Amino acid sequence: MAMPVSGVATETPAAQVPAGRTLGRIGRAFRSNRKATAGIILLAIFILIALFPSVIAHDSPTADAYPPHLGVSTAHLLGTNAYGQDLFAQVVWGTRNVLIIAFVVGLATTGIAVLIGIAAAYLGGLWDGSLSVLTDVLLVIPLFPLLIVIAAYAHGGTTLVLIVAITLTSWSYTARQLRSQALTLRNRDFLEAARVRGERRLYIIVVEVIPTMTSLIVASFLTNALYAVLFASSLQFIGLGDPNTVSWGTTLYWAENNAALQTGEPLWAIAPGACIAVLGAAFALLNYAFDEIGNPALRPVRKIRHDKGAQEKDAREKGAEQRA
């Protein structure tokens, strides 16, 4: 906790609440939030599938060991594709690749945005001007066409190439958000106290500023992870990924190449598409939940609406009793 400094009023930032109490409060907030509960359950299911794919799907996703175009059965829950590969195994094993991209890109993009956005806001001057220009340049360039160009010139389209391309092009919007939030904190009393104590700039940014923006940083990570899934799957779908990689996007790529919807194999395209949608919904639900938990203005509104609805219901019941 920051020590009071003569002549400088101090306040206790949110980051200086004991960690156990903070985690307990967050846990209670999550348990009482339906969006958070649903998002955690969905994400936990996908993580378990990614960790133990061989337990869930016993067949190899790349082995063409079965007759092609088999229908749904107990042996092949989603049937087989035109190459005799088990579709259920491809969807299950593809979960790992998608989650690796989501979490790595989410962490890397958010980390770069935190460093650039918060450093620009706190340091100001030439640092702020230079970093803001770099951020603005990336903001005005259409993101997905830029990704297509980078992936097309980076031959191979491996998972690493997709991670690097999406990370280097996706941090600017998050950096702008974090910079705006950090600007509101730059002249707060607890930062003035840290400067008077003689703390270094790096210490102030890492220890004093960043912990007060935890909810926004976590929400930014969830958003970046969601867009990483969408961008990577889109690039793989249009053929700019490695077609030999087992992933939902490459499964969609092969389904489109073989006209799965027109040849009576809709599950070849629907199953990976549905997984992308459900995983995206999990990240979006967690994002909305963090917004509600971290923004006190949203909670009283829901309570007032609930109380108002309860009062109207009581009034209707009393009116019905009086008429009876």
C-alpha positions as CSV (number, residue, x, y, z in Angstrom):
1,M,0.0,0.0,0.0
2,A,1.3,3.5,-0.8
3,M,2.5,5.4,2.1
4,P,1.1,8.9,2.7
5,V,3.4,11.6,1.5
6,S,3.5,15.1,2.9
7,G,1.7,17.6,0.7
8,V,0.3,14.9,-1.6
9,A,-3.1,13.3,-1.0
10,T,-3.1,9.6,-1.6
11,E,-5.8,7.2,-2.4
12,T,-5.8,3.4,-2.3
13,P,-6.0,2.0,-5.8
14,A,-8.1,-1.0,-6.5
15,A,-5.0,-3.1,-7.0
16,Q,-4.0,-2.7,-3.4
17,V,-7.0,-4.7,-2.0
18,P,-5.7,-8.0,-0.6
19,A,-5.5,-10.6,-3.3
20,G,-7.5,-13.2,-1.5
21,R,-10.3,-10.8,-0.9
22,T,-10.3,-9.6,-4.5
23,L,-10.3,-13.2,-5.9
24,G,-13.1,-14.1,-3.5
25,R,-15.2,-11.1,-4.6
26,I,-14.6,-12.0,-8.3
27,G,-15.5,-15.6,-7.6
28,R,-18.8,-14.6,-6.0
29,A,-19.5,-12.2,-8.8
30,F,-18.9,-15.0,-11.4
31,R,-21.2,-17.5,-9.6
32,S,-24.0,-14.9,-9.5
33,N,-23.6,-14.0,-13.2
34,R,-25.3,-16.3,-15.7
35,K,-23.3,-15.1,-18.7
36,A,-20.0,-15.9,-16.8
37,T,-21.3,-19.3,-15.7
38,A,-22.3,-20.3,-19.2
39,G,-19.1,-19.0,-20.8
40,I,-16.9,-20.8,-18.3
41,I,-18.7,-24.1,-18.8
42,L,-18.5,-23.9,-22.6
43,L,-14.8,-22.8,-22.5
44,A,-14.0,-25.6,-20.0
45,I,-15.5,-28.2,-22.3
46,F,-13.4,-27.1,-25.2
47,I,-10.3,-27.0,-23.1
48,L,-10.9,-30.5,-21.9
49,I,-11.5,-31.7,-25.5
50,A,-8.2,-30.0,-26.5
51,L,-6.3,-31.6,-23.7
52,F,-7.6,-35.1,-24.1
53,P,-8.6,-35.6,-27.8
54,S,-7.5,-39.2,-27.9
55,V,-9.8,-40.1,-25.0
56,I,-12.8,-38.7,-26.9
57,A,-12.0,-39.6,-30.4
58,H,-10.1,-42.9,-30.9
59,D,-9.6,-42.6,-34.6
60,S,-6.8,-40.7,-36.3
61,P,-8.1,-37.5,-37.9
62,T,-5.8,-37.9,-40.9
63,A,-6.0,-41.6,-41.6
64,D,-8.1,-42.5,-44.6
65,A,-8.9,-45.9,-43.2
66,Y,-12.7,-46.1,-43.8
67,P,-15.0,-46.1,-46.8
68,P,-15.8,-42.5,-48.0
69,H,-19.2,-40.9,-47.5
70,L,-20.3,-43.0,-44.6
71,G,-23.4,-41.7,-42.8
72,V,-23.8,-41.1,-39.1
73,S,-23.5,-44.2,-36.9
74,T,-22.3,-45.3,-33.5
75,A,-18.8,-46.0,-35.0
76,H,-18.7,-42.6,-36.8
77,L,-20.7,-40.0,-35.0
78,L,-20.4,-37.5,-37.8
79,G,-19.8,-40.0,-40.6
80,T,-16.7,-39.9,-42.9
81,N,-15.7,-37.5,-45.6
82,A,-14.9,-38.0,-49.2
83,Y,-11.4,-39.2,-48.3
84,G,-12.5,-41.8,-45.8
85,Q,-11.5,-39.8,-42.7
86,D,-13.6,-39.7,-39.6
87,L,-15.2,-36.3,-39.3
88,F,-15.8,-36.5,-35.5
89,A,-12.0,-37.2,-35.0
90,Q,-11.2,-34.2,-37.2
91,V,-13.5,-31.9,-35.2
92,V,-12.2,-33.1,-31.8
93,W,-8.5,-33.0,-32.8
94,G,-8.9,-29.6,-34.5
95,T,-10.0,-28.1,-31.2
96,R,-6.4,-28.1,-29.9
97,N,-5.1,-26.0,-32.9
98,V,-7.9,-23.5,-32.5
99,L,-7.4,-23.0,-28.8
100,I,-3.6,-22.7,-29.2
101,I,-4.1,-19.8,-31.7
102,A,-6.8,-18.2,-29.5
103,F,-4.8,-18.2,-26.3
104,V,-1.4,-17.4,-27.8
105,V,-2.7,-14.6,-30.0
106,G,-4.9,-13.3,-27.2
107,L,-2.0,-13.1,-24.7
108,A,0.5,-11.7,-27.2
109,T,-1.8,-9.1,-28.6
110,T,-3.0,-7.9,-25.2
111,G,0.6,-7.8,-23.9
112,I,1.7,-5.6,-26.8
113,A,-1.3,-3.4,-26.4
114,V,-0.7,-3.0,-22.7
115,L,2.9,-2.0,-23.2
116,I,2.3,0.4,-26.0
117,G,-1.1,1.9,-24.9
118,I,-0.2,2.4,-21.2
119,A,3.4,3.5,-21.9
120,A,2.2,6.1,-24.4
121,A,-0.4,7.5,-22.0
122,Y,1.8,7.7,-18.9
123,L,5.1,8.8,-20.6
124,G,3.4,11.4,-22.8
125,G,5.3,13.8,-25.0
126,L,7.3,12.3,-27.9
127,W,6.6,8.8,-26.7
128,D,2.9,9.3,-26.8
129,G,3.0,11.1,-30.2
130,S,5.1,8.4,-31.8
131,L,3.2,5.4,-30.4
132,S,-0.1,7.0,-31.2
133,V,0.9,7.6,-34.8
134,L,1.9,3.9,-35.1
135,T,-1.4,2.9,-33.6
136,D,-3.4,5.2,-35.9
137,V,-1.7,3.8,-39.0
138,L,-2.7,0.3,-38.1
139,L,-6.2,1.4,-37.3
140,V,-6.9,2.9,-40.7
141,I,-5.7,-0.2,-42.6
142,P,-8.4,-2.8,-43.2
143,L,-7.4,-5.7,-41.0
144,F,-8.6,-8.8,-42.8
145,P,-7.3,-7.7,-46.3
146,L,-3.9,-7.0,-44.6
147,L,-3.9,-10.5,-43.1
148,I,-4.7,-12.0,-46.5
149,V,-1.7,-10.2,-48.0
150,I,0.7,-11.2,-45.2
151,A,-0.5,-14.9,-45.2
152,A,-0.3,-15.1,-49.0
153,Y,3.3,-13.9,-49.0
154,A,4.3,-16.0,-46.0
155,H,4.4,-19.3,-47.8
156,G,3.2,-22.3,-45.9
157,G,0.5,-20.7,-43.7
158,T,1.6,-22.7,-40.7
159,T,0.1,-22.2,-37.3
160,L,3.1,-20.1,-36.3
161,V,2.7,-17.9,-39.4
162,L,-1.0,-17.3,-38.5
163,I,-0.2,-16.5,-34.9
164,V,2.5,-13.9,-35.9
165,A,0.4,-12.3,-38.6
166,I,-2.7,-11.9,-36.5
167,T,-0.7,-10.7,-33.5
168,L,1.2,-8.0,-35.4
169,T,-1.9,-6.6,-37.0
170,S,-4.5,-6.8,-34.2
171,W,-3.1,-4.9,-31.2
172,S,-3.8,-1.4,-32.3
173,Y,-7.5,-1.1,-31.2
174,T,-6.8,-2.6,-27.8
175,A,-3.8,-0.2,-27.4
176,R,-6.1,2.8,-28.1
177,Q,-8.6,1.6,-25.5
178,L,-6.0,1.1,-22.8
179,R,-4.3,4.4,-23.6
180,S,-7.6,6.2,-23.2
181,Q,-8.2,4.5,-19.8
182,A,-4.6,5.2,-18.7
183,L,-4.9,8.9,-19.5
184,T,-7.7,9.2,-16.9
185,L,-5.3,7.7,-14.3
186,R,-2.1,9.7,-15.1
187,N,-2.8,12.5,-12.6
188,R,-4.5,10.4,-9.9
189,D,-3.3,10.9,-6.4
190,F,-1.8,7.5,-5.8
191,L,0.4,8.0,-8.9
192,E,1.5,11.4,-7.7
193,A,2.4,9.8,-4.4
194,A,4.5,7.1,-6.2
195,R,6.3,9.8,-8.2
196,V,7.0,11.9,-5.0
197,R,8.4,8.7,-3.4
198,G,10.9,8.6,-6.3
199,E,9.6,5.4,-7.9
200,R,10.8,4.6,-11.4
201,R,8.5,4.9,-14.3
202,L,8.6,1.2,-15.1
203,Y,7.6,0.5,-11.5
204,I,4.7,2.9,-11.6
205,I,3.4,1.5,-14.9
206,V,3.7,-2.2,-13.9
207,V,2.8,-2.0,-10.1
208,E,0.5,1.0,-9.9
209,V,-1.2,1.6,-13.2
210,I,-1.7,-1.9,-14.8
211,P,-3.4,-3.5,-11.8
212,T,-6.1,-0.8,-11.7
213,M,-7.1,-1.8,-15.3
214,T,-7.3,-5.5,-14.7
215,S,-11.0,-5.9,-15.8
216,L,-10.4,-4.0,-19.0
217,I,-7.2,-6.0,-19.8
218,V,-9.0,-9.3,-19.2
219,A,-11.9,-8.1,-21.4
220,S,-9.4,-7.1,-24.1
221,F,-7.8,-10.6,-23.9
222,L,-11.1,-12.3,-24.4
223,T,-12.0,-10.0,-27.3
224,N,-8.6,-10.6,-29.0
225,A,-8.9,-14.4,-28.5
226,L,-12.4,-14.4,-30.1
227,Y,-11.1,-12.4,-33.1
228,A,-8.1,-14.7,-33.3
229,V,-10.4,-17.7,-33.7
230,L,-12.4,-16.0,-36.4
231,F,-9.4,-14.6,-38.4
232,A,-7.4,-17.8,-38.3
233,S,-10.4,-20.0,-39.3
234,S,-11.2,-17.5,-42.1
235,L,-7.6,-17.6,-43.4
236,Q,-7.6,-21.4,-43.3
237,F,-11.0,-21.6,-45.0
238,I,-9.9,-19.5,-48.0
239,G,-6.8,-21.7,-48.4
240,L,-4.1,-19.5,-46.8
241,G,-3.4,-21.9,-44.0
242,D,-1.6,-25.2,-44.0
243,P,-4.1,-27.6,-45.5
244,N,-2.5,-30.5,-43.7
245,T,-3.1,-29.0,-40.3
246,V,-6.0,-30.5,-38.4
247,S,-8.1,-27.5,-37.6
248,W,-11.7,-26.4,-37.9
249,G,-10.8,-23.9,-40.6
250,T,-9.0,-26.5,-42.7
251,T,-11.9,-28.9,-42.3
252,L,-14.1,-26.2,-43.7
253,Y,-11.6,-25.6,-46.5
254,W,-11.7,-29.3,-47.6
255,A,-15.5,-29.4,-47.2
256,E,-15.9,-26.4,-49.5
257,N,-13.4,-27.9,-52.1
258,N,-15.5,-31.0,-52.2
259,A,-18.8,-29.2,-52.3
260,A,-20.0,-31.0,-49.1
261,L,-23.3,-29.1,-48.9
262,Q,-24.2,-30.0,-52.5
263,T,-23.1,-33.6,-52.4
264,G,-25.2,-34.7,-49.3
265,E,-22.5,-34.3,-46.6
266,P,-23.7,-31.2,-44.7
267,L,-22.1,-32.3,-41.4
268,W,-18.6,-31.9,-43.0
269,A,-19.2,-28.1,-43.1
270,I,-21.8,-27.7,-40.3
271,A,-19.9,-29.4,-37.5
272,P,-16.7,-27.2,-37.6
273,G,-18.7,-24.1,-38.3
274,A,-20.9,-24.8,-35.3
275,C,-17.8,-25.3,-33.1
276,I,-16.4,-22.0,-34.2
277,A,-19.7,-20.3,-33.3
278,V,-20.0,-21.9,-29.9
279,L,-16.4,-21.1,-28.9
280,G,-16.9,-17.6,-30.1
281,A,-20.1,-17.4,-27.9
282,A,-18.1,-18.6,-24.9
283,F,-15.5,-15.8,-25.3
284,A,-18.3,-13.3,-25.9
285,L,-20.3,-14.3,-22.8
286,L,-17.2,-14.1,-20.6
287,N,-16.4,-10.7,-22.1
288,Y,-19.9,-9.4,-21.4
289,A,-19.7,-10.9,-17.9
290,F,-16.4,-9.1,-17.1
291,D,-18.0,-5.9,-18.4
292,E,-20.9,-6.3,-16.0
293,I,-18.7,-7.3,-13.1
294,G,-16.2,-4.5,-13.6
295,N,-18.7,-1.8,-14.4
296,P,-20.8,-1.0,-11.3
297,A,-23.1,1.2,-13.3
298,L,-24.6,-1.9,-14.9
299,R,-25.5,-3.7,-11.7
300,P,-27.9,-1.2,-10.2
301,V,-29.8,-0.9,-13.5
302,R,-30.5,-4.6,-13.5
303,K,-31.5,-4.4,-9.8
304,I,-33.8,-1.5,-10.3
305,R,-35.5,-3.2,-13.2
306,H,-35.9,-6.3,-11.2
307,D,-37.3,-4.4,-8.2
308,K,-39.7,-2.5,-10.5
309,G,-40.9,-5.6,-12.1
310,A,-41.5,-7.2,-8.7
311,Q,-43.4,-4.2,-7.5
312,E,-45.6,-4.2,-10.6
313,K,-46.3,-7.9,-10.1
314,D,-47.2,-7.3,-6.4
315,A,-49.5,-4.5,-7.4
316,R,-51.3,-6.7,-10.0
317,E,-51.7,-9.4,-7.5
318,K,-53.2,-7.0,-4.9
319,G,-55.6,-5.6,-7.5
320,A,-56.8,-9.1,-8.4
321,E,-57.4,-9.9,-4.7
322,Q,-59.4,-6.7,-4.2
323,R,-61.5,-7.3,-7.2
324,A,-62.1,-10.9,-6.0
